[in-house]
Amino acid sequence: MTVDETDDITTMRAPAGGLYDVGGVRLERPFKIRRLGHFGYNCLDTDAMLDFYVDGLGLIVSDRSDTMPARLPDDEQERLRPNERLLHFTRFGSDHHQFVLIAQRVWDWVGRDNGTAGDSINQITWQVGSLGEVVDGADWIWGHGGRLLRSGRDMPGSNWHTYLFDPEGHINELYYGMEQIGWDGLSKPRQMWSGVLAEKPELPQPSEAQEIHGARESGVDVGGGYRAGITEPRAYLVDGITMTRPFKIVEIGPVSLFVDDLDTASRFYREVLGFRLRRDVAWRGHRGALLHTGSEHHNLALYEAGLRGALGLPERADSLALGFRIATYRQLRNAVAFMIDRGAVEVEVPAELLPGFDYVTHLRDPDGNLVQLYYYQRQIAPEGPAPAVVSGGSERWPDLVDGAVDAYCGETFMGPWQ
């Protein structure tokens, strides 16, 4: 079907009886968050943070970019250490990046105009289902009083996005179409970074397959991208595989944020971004709210900022913890022992704040942030009756259907559609 033969672009934006048409399903907003895609810290000690997350936890460097640090004045750039002059994009799976490290000195200069200088988090990034959801979501959020930072497309990573602020000033991102890295470990070459867009895109846009075809036709060596080398000895037998460490990270999240106004922040994530409240928590007078977008117990936790001092975390810490799921229970135990042997410090967080897990622990990174390691998070079936089953007779199916509470939940397609 050609672009001229479909009215998908216009019907996508049209309210359907007060609801919105999202892929033929009526939803309360014109987008649906599927999962936490990536997250980023601003680093006081970039070298030590790279040692902790890459050499320690085993994240793979997928790309490095000097674009943001190059915006600093020359005299400021001269004061940067080598690793501070780069943004470090890392991953544990096929997504181009799932964790980003930026030097605090770089972020503070770039963030002067938008009020984020001094923040320890540079992005909290949520995947939605399509480019149309990114574009329509930006319009909807703006129309509901949300504060947008920018929309467009960044490189490296190739994902289309819109950035917005929550009431506390944390930068959230909605994105679609993350570049996928395959068996060869190669990211896109720098010659293909020309697709940067600093404004809301007009629809439709060419698919990534078309972009790659165009790059080949123009003589770009599409196999000339960055690939991280593996120099460590493969010393551990892990469930039948020889690996460089005795565990594997297989999922990112949940992310746990400190907020000054819990009720306002919770209302924003529920009413604007579409999260649902799983449950409230409290410990020694400090409250929290655990939120979810699918069957997981929670993928976002909000805690009152007073808890920061009660747990002995640094004043600059904007998050209580960032979670990483380890593949198995045995690997979780091995991961904790491996990191402690490297010098990491284990921190005990009160269990009252952590429903949804069984065995879970927290390690302090070099900047004082906590890393939450676990192997299991409870999965919860939706409430209410199951939808009626309609089998066959597709010519009689309606153009639009009402969205079940768990519509577009479950396993997520990772990259661009084509």
C-alpha positions in Angstrom: 0.0 0.0 0.0 1.4 3.4 -1.0 1.2 6.5 1.1 -1.5 7.9 -1.3 -3.6 4.8 -0.7 -3.9 5.0 3.1 -5.4 7.7 5.4 -3.5 6.2 8.4 -1.7 9.5 9.1 -4.8 11.6 9.4 -7.0 9.0 11.3 -4.2 8.4 13.8 -4.6 12.0 15.0 -8.4 12.1 15.1 -10.2 11.6 18.5 -12.5 8.6 18.4 -15.5 9.4 20.6 -13.3 11.3 23.1 -10.6 8.6 22.8 -7.7 8.3 20.4 -7.1 5.9 17.6 -3.8 4.1 18.3 -3.2 1.4 15.8 -7.0 0.8 15.6 -7.4 0.6 19.4 -9.2 3.4 21.3 -7.0 4.7 24.1 -7.2 7.7 26.4 -4.2 9.3 24.9 -2.6 9.0 21.4 0.4 7.0 22.6 1.1 4.0 24.9 4.4 3.6 26.8 5.6 0.0 26.3 8.8 -0.1 28.5 11.7 1.7 29.9 14.2 1.9 27.0 17.2 3.7 28.3 18.5 5.9 31.1 21.5 8.2 31.7 23.6 9.5 34.5 25.8 12.6 34.5 29.2 11.6 36.0 31.4 13.3 38.6 34.1 10.7 37.8 33.5 9.5 34.2 36.5 7.1 34.3 35.4 5.4 37.5 31.8 5.2 36.2 32.9 3.5 33.0 35.0 1.1 35.1 32.0 0.2 37.3 29.3 -0.2 34.5 31.4 -1.4 31.6 34.3 -3.3 33.1 32.3 -4.3 36.1 28.7 -4.9 35.2 29.6 -5.8 31.6 27.7 -3.1 29.6 29.0 -2.9 26.0 30.1 0.5 24.6 28.1 0.8 21.3 29.2 4.3 20.4 31.0 7.4 21.6 30.1 10.9 20.5 31.9 14.3 20.9 29.0 16.3 19.6 27.7 17.7 23.0 31.1 18.3 24.5 32.2 20.2 21.4 29.5 22.8 22.2 31.6 24.0 25.2 33.9 27.0 24.7 37.5 26.1 23.8 38.9 26.9 27.2 36.2 24.7 28.9 37.0 21.8 26.5 40.7 22.0 27.4 39.9 21.3 31.0 38.0 18.1 30.2 39.7 14.8 30.7 39.7 12.5 27.6 36.6 10.5 28.6 34.8 13.7 29.6 35.1 14.8 26.0 32.8 12.0 24.8 29.2 10.8 25.5 29.4 7.1 26.2 26.5 5.0 24.8 26.3 1.5 26.2 24.0 -1.5 25.9 23.6 -5.1 27.1 21.3 -6.2 24.3 20.6 -5.3 20.7 19.3 -1.8 21.3 21.9 0.7 20.3 22.0 2.2 23.8 20.3 1.4 27.0 22.5 3.4 29.4 24.3 6.7 28.7 27.1 8.4 30.6 27.8 12.1 30.2 30.4 14.1 32.2 28.7 16.4 34.8 30.8 19.3 33.7 29.6 18.9 30.1 25.9 18.6 31.2 26.1 21.6 33.5 27.3 23.8 30.7 24.7 22.5 28.2 21.9 22.5 30.8 22.3 26.2 31.9 19.4 27.4 29.7 16.9 24.7 30.5 17.4 24.5 34.3 19.0 21.1 34.4 22.5 22.1 35.3 23.5 20.1 38.4 21.1 17.2 37.7 22.5 13.8 38.1 20.1 12.2 35.6 20.2 13.2 31.9 17.3 11.2 30.6 14.5 8.8 31.5 13.5 7.3 28.2 10.3 5.4 27.4 9.5 3.4 24.2 6.2 4.0 22.5 4.9 1.9 19.6 5.4 4.1 16.5 6.7 7.4 15.0 3.1 8.5 14.8 2.8 8.0 18.6 5.9 10.1 19.2 4.5 13.0 17.1 1.0 12.9 18.3 2.1 12.3 21.8 4.1 15.6 21.7 1.1 17.5 20.5 -1.1 15.9 23.1 1.3 16.5 26.0 1.7 20.2 24.9 -2.0 20.6 24.7 -2.4 19.3 28.2 0.0 21.7 29.7 3.1 19.6 29.6 6.5 21.4 29.3 8.4 20.1 26.2 12.1 20.4 25.7 12.4 19.4 22.0 11.4 16.9 19.4 13.2 15.4 16.5 15.8 12.7 15.9 19.2 12.2 17.5 22.4 10.4 16.4 23.8 8.0 17.3 21.0 5.6 17.9 18.7 6.9 15.1 15.6 7.0 17.4 12.8 9.5 16.9 11.8 11.3 20.1 10.2 14.0 22.0 11.7 15.3 25.3 9.6 16.6 28.1 9.9 17.6 31.7 8.1 16.2 34.7 6.9 18.6 37.4 10.2 18.0 39.3 12.3 18.9 36.2 13.4 15.4 35.4 13.8 15.0 31.6 11.7 12.2 30.2 11.8 11.0 26.6 9.3 9.2 24.4 10.9 7.4 21.5 10.5 5.0 18.6 12.8 3.2 16.2 16.0 2.5 18.1 18.9 1.3 15.9 19.5 -2.4 16.5 23.0 -3.9 16.7 23.4 -7.4 15.4 25.9 -10.3 15.7 28.8 -8.3 14.2 28.5 -5.7 17.0 28.7 -2.8 14.6 26.8 0.5 15.0 26.0 2.7 12.1 29.0 4.6 10.6 29.3 8.3 11.4 28.5 9.1 7.7 24.9 8.0 8.5 24.5 10.4 11.4 23.3 13.1 9.0 19.6 12.3 9.9 19.7 14.5 13.0 16.5 16.6 13.2 15.9 19.3 15.8 12.2 19.8 15.2 9.0 17.8 15.1 9.2 15.6 12.0 6.6 15.8 9.2 4.9 12.5 8.5 5.5 10.2 6.7 9.3 9.6 7.0 11.3 7.0 5.1 11.9 3.7 6.8 15.3 2.8 8.1 15.6 0.2 5.4 15.2 3.0 2.8 17.8 5.0 4.6 20.3 2.2 4.6 19.6 1.5 0.9 20.2 5.2 0.1 23.5 5.2 2.1 24.7 2.1 0.1 23.7 3.8 -3.1 25.7 6.9 -2.2 28.9 4.8 -1.4 28.8 4.8 2.4 30.5 1.8 4.0 27.6 0.7 6.1 30.0 -1.8 7.8 32.3 1.0 9.0 30.7 1.8 12.3 32.0 1.4 15.9 32.5 -2.0 17.4 33.7 -2.5 21.0 36.5 -5.0 21.3 36.6 -7.8 23.9 40.1 -8.1 25.4 39.2 -9.8 28.7 39.8 -13.6 29.0 36.6 -15.7 28.9 37.1 -17.2 32.3 33.6 -18.1 33.5 31.3 -21.0 32.6 27.8 -19.7 32.7 25.0 -22.2 32.1 27.0 -23.8 29.3 28.6 -20.6 27.8 32.1 -19.3 28.4 31.8 -15.6 29.3 33.9 -12.8 30.6 31.9 -12.5 33.9 29.7 -14.9 35.7 26.4 -13.2 34.9 24.4 -11.3 32.2 22.2 -8.3 32.5 19.0 -8.9 30.5 16.7 -6.0 31.3 16.8 -2.4 32.5 14.5 -0.9 35.0 12.7 -0.1 37.2 13.9 3.5 37.7 13.3 5.0 41.1 13.2 8.8 41.4 13.3 11.2 44.3 10.6 13.9 44.2 9.7 16.9 46.3 6.0 16.7 45.7 4.9 13.0 45.5 1.3 13.6 44.8 1.9 16.1 42.0 4.6 13.9 40.4 2.4 10.8 40.6 -0.5 12.6 39.1 1.7 13.7 36.2 3.0 10.2 35.4 -0.5 8.8 35.6 -2.6 11.5 33.9 -0.1 12.7 31.3 2.1 9.7 30.5 -0.5 7.0 31.2 1.1 5.1 34.1 -1.1 3.2 36.6 -0.6 3.1 40.3 0.3 -0.4 41.5 0.5 0.5 45.2 1.7 3.0 47.8 4.6 2.3 50.1 6.0 4.0 53.2 8.9 3.7 55.6 9.5 5.7 58.7 7.2 8.4 57.5 8.6 8.6 54.0 6.1 7.8 51.3 6.4 6.3 47.8 4.3 5.3 44.8 5.0 2.4 42.5 3.7 2.8 39.0 3.5 0.5 36.0 2.6 0.5 32.3 2.1 -3.3 31.8 2.2 -6.6 33.5 5.4 -5.9 35.5 4.9 -5.0 39.2 6.3 -1.6 38.5 8.7 0.1 36.1 8.7 3.5 37.9 9.0 4.2 41.6 8.6 7.7 43.1 9.9 8.4 46.6 9.7 11.5 48.7 13.0 13.4 48.7 13.4 13.2 52.5 14.2 9.5 52.0 17.5 10.5 50.3 19.1 11.5 53.6 17.5 8.7 55.6 19.3 6.2 53.2 22.6 8.1 53.3 22.6 9.0 49.6 24.3 12.1 48.3 22.3 15.3 48.1 22.9 15.5 44.3 21.2 12.0 43.7 18.0 12.4 41.7 17.3 8.7 41.9 17.1 6.2 44.6 18.2 3.4 42.2 18.4 2.2 38.7 17.4 -1.5 38.3 19.0 -4.1 36.1 17.6 -7.6 35.9 20.1 -10.5 35.9 19.3 -13.6 33.9 19.0 -16.1 36.8 19.0 -16.3 40.5 22.4 -18.0 40.5 23.8 -15.4 38.2 22.4 -12.7 40.6 24.4 -14.1 43.5 27.5 -14.4 41.3 27.0 -10.8 40.0 26.9 -9.4 43.6 29.9 -11.4 44.6 31.8 -10.4 41.5 31.1 -6.7 42.0 31.9 -6.7 45.7 35.2 -8.5 44.9 35.9 -5.5 42.6 35.4 -3.1 45.5 31.6 -2.2 45.2 29.8 -1.6 48.4 26.4 -3.3 49.1 23.7 -1.1 50.5 20.6 -2.5 52.3 17.4 -0.7 51.3 14.4 -1.3 53.5 12.2 -4.1 52.2 9.1 -2.0 52.9 10.1 0.2 49.9 10.6 -2.8 47.5 7.5 -4.8 47.0 7.4 -6.8 43.8 10.8 -8.5 44.2 12.0 -11.5 46.1 15.8 -11.4 46.3 17.1 -7.9 45.5 20.1 -5.9 46.5 21.7 -2.5 45.8 25.3 -1.6 45.0 26.8 1.9 45.3 28.4 3.2 42.1 31.4 5.6 42.2 29.2 8.7 42.1 27.0 7.5 45.0 24.0 6.3 42.9 22.5 2.9 43.8 22.3 0.1 41.3 19.4 -2.3 42.0 20.1 -5.9 41.0 17.5 -8.6 40.9 16.4 -11.7 38.9 12.7 -11.7 39.4 9.9 -9.1 39.5 6.3 -10.1 40.0 4.1 -10.1 36.9 0.5 -9.2 37.5 -2.6 -10.1 35.4 -4.9 -7.2 34.6 -8.1 -6.7 36.7 -11.6 -7.1 35.3 -13.1 -9.6 32.8 -11.2 -10.8 29.8 -12.3 -9.5 26.4 -14.7 -11.6 24.4 -12.9 -13.8 21.8 -13.8 -13.0 18.2 -12.4 -15.7 15.9 -12.4 -15.4 12.1 -14.8 -13.4 10.1 -12.3 -10.6 9.8 -14.3 -8.8 7.0 -16.9 -8.0 9.8 -14.4 -6.7 12.3 -14.9 -3.0 13.3 -12.4 -0.3 12.2 -11.8 0.6 15.9 -12.0 -1.5 19.0 -12.0 -0.5 22.7 -8.6 -0.8 24.4 -8.3 -3.5 27.0 -6.5 -2.4 30.2 -3.4 -4.4 29.0 -3.6 -3.5 25.3 -0.1 -3.1 23.8 1.5 -4.6 26.9 3.7 -7.7 27.1 6.7 -8.3 24.9 7.9 -5.3 23.0 9.3 -5.1 19.4 12.6 -3.5 19.9 13.7 -1.6 16.8 12.2 0.3 13.8 9.5 -1.5 11.9 11.5 -1.7 8.6 
